[in-house]
């Protein structure tokens, strides 16, 4: 071996030795992050974008398609400030069919001559653009954000990781809520770590049968309303029972305005004289007078009482009247209970006959 070749050989050996030392001394910085590290990066960014939104004005179109129940469409004008939300549902001829204001922890709803007063955690409209945009988690009564849910001591089985899906960097967070709902949440860093996918799974017992309900929420499109501030404008959710598709919901949010001035009076909703009011908070039913105070007898309220203001009013309907997700799932569950009872009765009769 010549002198030059010998020097080159020694150089390669030294280079390899030094490379090994450097790898031992300086670990690979691209190693997978731990769950706590991913959440520490993701959670503040996810919270920051909605927190930067002071006001929202938009139009919402909400469509449900359900096998056997047909299609229903609702529309609404949506207003939101830091202190209040107003959802005004619009009928086919442009008339107001349902008007709901959430302010100071109390909801007021007015549909025709019927009104309702309820806590902020009760659903009396399906057209809350903020919730539909997944700024709060679905299927949770208190409308918690992802950050708030992960901070609960009763939230279990939390895991988080960074993945590449469809050629894009994504963050996946999985956990089980205090109510036992399994959540799989996906966030998109390029839109300020907003949620773009959620899958929920709930398993419960109906008589002796295990019933599995699964929902998929997907944001198909985000709109950059003002520089660096995004708002979802197309959301599709699919709901399954025992693996069978029950209903598909499609939400289009248009004419979005963010952080513009909204008068506080825009959230004023008063019951006209003579309105039949159901107050779910204190459990009464009465007629509203000129100053919205009860006039005449005040009756106790029962949840079984049929009310006019329950869910969004259908704008157009094919084959069937409007069915919200919760109504359809409850309906299917009741059917399973009825089937189970029928089966149990028949089995007992057969046993007695034999």
TORKE-531495 format. One record per residue (C-alpha): residue in three letters; x, y, z. Coordinates in steps of 0.05 Angstrom, whole numbers. Last residue first. Layout:
TORKE-531495
<code ALA, x X, y Y, z Z>
...
This chain:
TORKE-531495
<code UNK, x -1853, y -520, z 548>
<code UNK, x -1907, y -467, z 550>
<code UNK, x -1873, y -429, z 607>
<code UNK, x -1805, y -430, z 572>
<code UNK, x -1837, y -407, z 506>
<code UNK, x -1872, y -350, z 542>
<code UNK, x -1806, y -330, z 575>
<code UNK, x -1769, y -329, z 509>
<code UNK, x -1825, y -288, z 476>
<code UNK, x -1822, y -237, z 532>
<code UNK, x -1746, y -231, z 527>
<code UNK, x -1747, y -223, z 452>
<code UNK, x -1800, y -169, z 456>
<code UNK, x -1761, y -133, z 509>
<code UNK, x -1698, y -135, z 467>
<code UNK, x -1734, y -110, z 405>
<code UNK, x -1765, y -53, z 445>
<code UNK, x -1696, y -36, z 474>
<code UNK, x -1665, y -38, z 405>
<code UNK, x -1719, y 8, z 378>
<code UNK, x -1708, y 56, z 436>
<code UNK, x -1633, y 57, z 419>
<code UNK, x -1649, y 73, z 346>
<code UNK, x -1695, y 130, z 366>
<code UNK, x -1642, y 157, z 415>
<code UNK, x -1590, y 156, z 359>
<code UNK, x -1638, y 190, z 311>
<code UNK, x -1658, y 244, z 362>
<code UNK, x -1586, y 258, z 381>
<code UNK, x -1565, y 266, z 308>
<code UNK, x -1623, y 313, z 293>
<code UNK, x -1683, y 289, z 255>
<code UNK, x -1724, y 336, z 211>
<code UNK, x -1789, y 311, z 181>
<code UNK, x -1791, y 256, z 130>
<code UNK, x -1793, y 237, z 57>
<code UNK, x -1754, y 300, z 36>
<code UNK, x -1752, y 361, z 80>
<code UNK, x -1735, y 434, z 69>
<code UNK, x -1721, y 488, z 120>
<code UNK, x -1726, y 442, z 180>
<code UNK, x -1732, y 475, z 249>
<code UNK, x -1670, y 466, z 293>
<code UNK, x -1680, y 430, z 358>
<code UNK, x -1724, y 435, z 419>
<code UNK, x -1766, y 498, z 418>
<code UNK, x -1838, y 476, z 408>
<code UNK, x -1841, y 437, z 473>
<code UNK, x -1876, y 372, z 490>
<code UNK, x -1878, y 362, z 565>
<code UNK, x -1840, y 299, z 584>
<code UNK, x -1787, y 341, z 618>
<code UNK, x -1841, y 364, z 667>
<code UNK, x -1850, y 437, z 685>
<code UNK, x -1893, y 458, z 744>
<code UNK, x -1949, y 507, z 727>
<code UNK, x -1950, y 583, z 737>
<code UNK, x -2020, y 613, z 735>
<code UNK, x -2031, y 684, z 707>
<code UNK, x -1976, y 729, z 680>
<code UNK, x -1904, y 709, z 689>
<code UNK, x -1853, y 765, z 680>
<code UNK, x -1829, y 781, z 610>
<code UNK, x -1842, y 855, z 621>
<code UNK, x -1906, y 855, z 578>
<code UNK, x -1927, y 788, z 606>
<code UNK, x -1900, y 718, z 592>
<code UNK, x -1946, y 659, z 601>
<code UNK, x -1923, y 602, z 645>
<code UNK, x -1886, y 536, z 652>
<code UNK, x -1840, y 524, z 710>
<code UNK, x -1780, y 480, z 729>
<code UNK, x -1730, y 532, z 756>
<code UNK, x -1678, y 520, z 702>
<code UNK, x -1723, y 489, z 649>
<code UNK, x -1765, y 551, z 643>
<code UNK, x -1819, y 536, z 592>
<code UNK, x -1850, y 601, z 565>
<code UNK, x -1915, y 609, z 527>
<code UNK, x -1908, y 679, z 497>
<code UNK, x -1967, y 725, z 513>
<code UNK, x -1928, y 790, z 511>
<code UNK, x -1866, y 782, z 468>
<code UNK, x -1805, y 746, z 497>
<code UNK, x -1744, y 789, z 492>
<code UNK, x -1678, y 773, z 458>
<code UNK, x -1621, y 823, z 462>
<code UNK, x -1556, y 796, z 431>
<code UNK, x -1549, y 850, z 378>
<code UNK, x -1555, y 900, z 435>
<code UNK, x -1482, y 886, z 452>
<code UNK, x -1464, y 918, z 386>
<code UNK, x -1416, y 877, z 343>
<code UNK, x -1350, y 907, z 320>
<code UNK, x -1306, y 863, z 276>
<code UNK, x -1259, y 809, z 301>
<code UNK, x -1277, y 756, z 250>
<code UNK, x -1325, y 757, z 191>
<code UNK, x -1348, y 693, z 156>
<code UNK, x -1396, y 701, z 97>
<code UNK, x -1401, y 625, z 94>
<code UNK, x -1403, y 564, z 139>
<code UNK, x -1425, y 500, z 104>
<code UNK, x -1443, y 441, z 149>
<code UNK, x -1456, y 370, z 126>
<code UNK, x -1487, y 318, z 171>
<code UNK, x -1489, y 244, z 153>
<code UNK, x -1537, y 198, z 191>
<code UNK, x -1543, y 125, z 214>
<code UNK, x -1485, y 89, z 181>
<code UNK, x -1481, y 18, z 207>
<code UNK, x -1421, y -4, z 249>
<code UNK, x -1465, y -20, z 310>
<code UNK, x -1492, y 51, z 305>
<code UNK, x -1453, y 99, z 261>
<code UNK, x -1451, y 175, z 255>
<code UNK, x -1417, y 214, z 199>
<code UNK, x -1395, y 286, z 205>
<code UNK, x -1377, y 333, z 149>
<code UNK, x -1350, y 404, z 160>
<code UNK, x -1337, y 458, z 108>
<code UNK, x -1320, y 530, z 128>
<code UNK, x -1270, y 521, z 185>
<code UNK, x -1241, y 586, z 211>
<code UNK, x -1168, y 609, z 204>
<code UNK, x -1128, y 668, z 230>
<code UNK, x -1058, y 677, z 201>
<code UNK, x -1080, y 737, z 158>
<code UNK, x -1155, y 749, z 163>
<code UNK, x -1209, y 699, z 142>
<code UNK, x -1160, y 643, z 125>
<code UNK, x -1215, y 593, z 107>
<code UNK, x -1208, y 521, z 127>
<code UNK, x -1235, y 462, z 87>
<code UNK, x -1254, y 389, z 95>
<code UNK, x -1263, y 390, z 171>
<code UNK, x -1280, y 318, z 190>
<code UNK, x -1322, y 292, z 248>
<code UNK, x -1329, y 217, z 254>
<code UNK, x -1379, y 187, z 303>
<code UNK, x -1383, y 117, z 333>
<code UNK, x -1438, y 85, z 374>
<code UNK, x -1430, y 14, z 400>
<code UNK, x -1487, y -22, z 434>
<code UNK, x -1472, y -83, z 477>
<code UNK, x -1534, y -125, z 484>
<code UNK, x -1561, y -154, z 549>
<code UNK, x -1610, y -97, z 563>
<code UNK, x -1579, y -39, z 525>
<code UNK, x -1506, y -37, z 550>
<code UNK, x -1460, y 19, z 529>
<code UNK, x -1401, y 32, z 483>
<code UNK, x -1383, y 101, z 459>
<code UNK, x -1333, y 117, z 405>
<code UNK, x -1311, y 186, z 382>
<code UNK, x -1270, y 204, z 321>
<code UNK, x -1245, y 275, z 311>
<code UNK, x -1211, y 307, z 251>
<code UNK, x -1188, y 377, z 232>
<code UNK, x -1170, y 405, z 300>
<code UNK, x -1134, y 471, z 297>
<code UNK, x -1058, y 468, z 305>
<code UNK, x -1048, y 539, z 278>
<code UNK, x -1074, y 522, z 209>
<code UNK, x -1008, y 491, z 183>
<code UNK, x -1002, y 450, z 248>
<code UNK, x -1064, y 407, z 232>
<code UNK, x -1093, y 370, z 292>
<code UNK, x -1123, y 300, z 297>
<code UNK, x -1166, y 276, z 355>
<code UNK, x -1184, y 204, z 373>
<code UNK, x -1233, y 205, z 431>
<code UNK, x -1261, y 146, z 470>
<code UNK, x -1323, y 166, z 510>
<code UNK, x -1321, y 138, z 581>
<code UNK, x -1357, y 195, z 616>
<code UNK, x -1291, y 221, z 645>
<code UNK, x -1265, y 225, z 573>
<code UNK, x -1218, y 171, z 545>
<code UNK, x -1156, y 195, z 508>
<code UNK, x -1122, y 199, z 440>
<code UNK, x -1082, y 256, z 410>
<code UNK, x -1055, y 254, z 339>
<code UNK, x -1013, y 310, z 311>
<code UNK, x -1005, y 319, z 236>
<code UNK, x -948, y 334, z 188>
<code UNK, x -971, y 328, z 116>
<code UNK, x -957, y 278, z 60>
<code UNK, x -1026, y 247, z 65>
<code UNK, x -1011, y 231, z 137>
<code UNK, x -944, y 242, z 173>
<code UNK, x -947, y 231, z 248>
<code UNK, x -932, y 268, z 312>
<code UNK, x -954, y 232, z 375>
<code UNK, x -1001, y 238, z 434>
<code UNK, x -1029, y 190, z 486>
<code UNK, x -1078, y 200, z 543>
<code UNK, x -1108, y 137, z 574>
<code UNK, x -1154, y 174, z 622>
<code UNK, x -1188, y 241, z 634>
<code UNK, x -1208, y 243, z 707>
<code UNK, x -1154, y 293, z 727>
<code UNK, x -1181, y 342, z 677>
<code UNK, x -1126, y 381, z 640>
<code UNK, x -1134, y 340, z 576>
<code UNK, x -1207, y 362, z 572>
<code UNK, x -1191, y 435, z 582>
<code UNK, x -1137, y 434, z 529>
<code UNK, x -1183, y 399, z 479>
<code UNK, x -1237, y 451, z 492>
<code UNK, x -1297, y 435, z 535>
<code UNK, x -1369, y 441, z 513>
<code UNK, x -1397, y 424, z 582>
<code UNK, x -1443, y 370, z 556>
<code UNK, x -1391, y 331, z 516>
<code UNK, x -1409, y 296, z 452>
<code UNK, x -1367, y 343, z 409>
<code UNK, x -1303, y 376, z 434>
<code UNK, x -1299, y 452, z 430>
<code UNK, x -1266, y 491, z 374>
<code UNK, x -1292, y 434, z 331>
<code UNK, x -1320, y 480, z 276>
<code UNK, x -1389, y 452, z 292>
<code UNK, x -1380, y 477, z 364>
<code UNK, x -1365, y 548, z 342>
<code UNK, x -1418, y 546, z 287>
<code UNK, x -1474, y 531, z 337>
<code UNK, x -1529, y 506, z 291>
<code UNK, x -1558, y 446, z 327>
<code UNK, x -1605, y 487, z 370>
<code UNK, x -1637, y 477, z 439>
<code UNK, x -1578, y 438, z 468>
<code UNK, x -1572, y 444, z 543>
<code UNK, x -1505, y 464, z 573>
<code UNK, x -1520, y 539, z 573>
<code UNK, x -1577, y 528, z 622>
<code UNK, x -1648, y 535, z 596>
<code UNK, x -1703, y 585, z 584>
<code UNK, x -1753, y 566, z 530>
<code UNK, x -1803, y 605, z 488>
<code UNK, x -1865, y 590, z 447>
<code UNK, x -1904, y 641, z 406>
<code UNK, x -1864, y 631, z 343>
<code UNK, x -1799, y 598, z 363>
<code UNK, x -1761, y 635, z 417>
<code UNK, x -1700, y 609, z 455>
<code UNK, x -1665, y 638, z 515>
<code UNK, x -1601, y 606, z 541>
<code UNK, x -1568, y 622, z 607>
<code UNK, x -1494, y 621, z 627>
<code UNK, x -1486, y 697, z 620>
<code UNK, x -1512, y 698, z 549>
<code UNK, x -1534, y 644, z 501>
<code UNK, x -1586, y 671, z 453>
<code UNK, x -1631, y 627, z 410>
<code UNK, x -1680, y 649, z 355>
<code UNK, x -1721, y 597, z 318>
<code UNK, x -1764, y 602, z 255>
<code UNK, x -1745, y 672, z 232>
<code UNK, x -1776, y 684, z 163>
<code UNK, x -1734, y 684, z 100>
<code UNK, x -1786, y 645, z 59>
<code UNK, x -1752, y 578, z 70>
<code UNK, x -1741, y 592, z 144>
<code UNK, x -1683, y 625, z 178>
<code UNK, x -1652, y 604, z 245>
<code UNK, x -1623, y 660, z 287>
<code UNK, x -1564, y 636, z 329>
<code UNK, x -1539, y 687, z 380>
<code UNK, x -1478, y 679, z 423>
<code UNK, x -1456, y 720, z 483>
<code UNK, x -1398, y 746, z 525>
<code UNK, x -1335, y 743, z 483>
<code UNK, x -1376, y 756, z 420>
<code UNK, x -1413, y 709, z 374>
<code UNK, x -1464, y 718, z 319>
<code UNK, x -1493, y 666, z 271>
<code UNK, x -1547, y 673, z 219>
<code UNK, x -1581, y 607, z 207>
<code UNK, x -1600, y 555, z 155>
<code UNK, x -1630, y 486, z 163>
<code UNK, x -1635, y 428, z 113>
<code UNK, x -1668, y 360, z 121>
<code UNK, x -1658, y 297, z 80>
<code UNK, x -1693, y 230, z 83>
<code UNK, x -1710, y 188, z 144>
<code UNK, x -1698, y 118, z 117>
<code UNK, x -1624, y 128, z 107>
<code UNK, x -1605, y 194, z 139>
<code UNK, x -1579, y 257, z 106>
<code UNK, x -1573, y 319, z 149>
<code UNK, x -1558, y 388, z 124>
<code UNK, x -1533, y 450, z 162>
<code UNK, x -1524, y 516, z 128>
<code UNK, x -1492, y 570, z 171>
<code UNK, x -1482, y 644, z 157>
<code UNK, x -1427, y 681, z 193>
<code UNK, x -1409, y 734, z 244>
<code UNK, x -1354, y 721, z 295>
<code UNK, x -1323, y 763, z 350>
<code UNK, x -1260, y 763, z 393>
<code UNK, x -1222, y 709, z 357>
<code UNK, x -1151, y 707, z 385>
<code UNK, x -1172, y 655, z 437>
<code UNK, x -1193, y 609, z 379>
<code UNK, x -1122, y 611, z 352>
<code UNK, x -1084, y 607, z 418>
<code UNK, x -1117, y 544, z 445>
<code UNK, x -1089, y 498, z 391>
<code UNK, x -1021, y 530, z 398>
<code UNK, x -1021, y 522, z 473>
<code UNK, x -1042, y 449, z 468>
<code UNK, x -995, y 426, z 413>
<code UNK, x -925, y 439, z 440>
<code UNK, x -936, y 416, z 511>
<code UNK, x -981, y 360, z 485>
<code UNK, x -924, y 334, z 441>
<code UNK, x -874, y 338, z 499>
<code UNK, x -921, y 303, z 547>
<code UNK, x -934, y 247, z 498>
<code UNK, x -859, y 237, z 487>
<code UNK, x -825, y 261, z 424>
<code UNK, x -798, y 213, z 373>
<code UNK, x -724, y 220, z 359>
<code UNK, x -705, y 276, z 310>
<code UNK, x -653, y 303, z 358>
<code UNK, x -609, y 241, z 349>
<code UNK, x -565, y 236, z 410>
<code UNK, x -501, y 279, z 416>
<code UNK, x -445, y 244, z 454>
<code UNK, x -457, y 174, z 427>
<code UNK, x -469, y 198, z 356>
<code UNK, x -408, y 243, z 360>
<code UNK, x -364, y 186, z 384>
<code UNK, x -387, y 142, z 326>
<code UNK, x -372, y 198, z 277>
<code UNK, x -303, y 207, z 307>
<code UNK, x -287, y 133, z 298>
<code UNK, x -312, y 134, z 226>
<code UNK, x -270, y 196, z 210>
<code UNK, x -209, y 164, z 243>
<code UNK, x -217, y 101, z 202>
<code UNK, x -228, y 140, z 138>
<code UNK, x -166, y 183, z 152>
<code UNK, x -124, y 121, z 165>
<code UNK, x -144, y 93, z 97>
<code UNK, x -129, y 159, z 62>
<code UNK, x -60, y 162, z 95>
<code UNK, x -44, y 91, z 73>
<code UNK, x -67, y 105, z 2>
<code UNK, x -21, y 165, z -1>
<code UNK, x 39, y 126, z 27>
<code UNK, x 29, y 68, z -21>
<code UNK, x 0, y 0, z 0>
